Amino acid sequence: MSLLSDLVNLNLSDSTEKVIAEYIWIGGSGMDMRSKARTVSGPVSDPSKLPKWNYDGSSTKQAPGEDSEVILYPQAIFRDPFRRGNNILVICDAYTPAGEPIPTNKRCAAAKIFIHPDVFAEEPWYGIEQEYTLLQKDVKWPLGWPLGGYPGPQGPYYCGVGVDKAFGRDIVDAHYKACLYAGVNISGINGEVMPGQVKKCRVSSSFYLR
């Protein structure tokens, strides 16, 4: 192994109580993810024990340049499948310094519904399906498609098996395992109708809304 690989896989728990917390939030487009890391003094399992943090919202299209500070409120913690050990992923939402949710903070409105007594007394369940397409390295063309061409007719690929039908299976399985390691409640995966297309189903009980 190279020195870089050794450092990437370095287990901090062997030498320090310190933990890397990766704060994650949704950017101004509503589609892009943003993150920044900070060191905390020891293992944390309750998001309320983590400090709030800030970022430059003018760089994420979430605040004007003359008043750019946005505050991150930790809302949920997941185990970090990349750094592993006691390191964590921290799902956050964003507020103005005055404590008002910024316009792209959709979780806040949803949380108000979920904490209403009539809703809180129930056990809400909902399903979220995530679909994505794997692209060939260095070209913007789906995995399993001939470069510049098209695959065979739809049919063999849906829930298919075999190297000529289930493309990128190692990547898909790695993603699946990383989510389960982190504590994301994924109910299953399957190949979709197009080569290189994958669907993951997550079943969640109110996720981090309450």
Helices and strands as residue ranges (DSSP letters): H 3-8, G 12-14, E 19-26, E 33-40, G 47-49, E 53-56, G 57-59, G 65-67, E 69-79, E 88-95, H 106-114, H 117-120, E 126-133, H 169-182, E 186-191, E 197-204
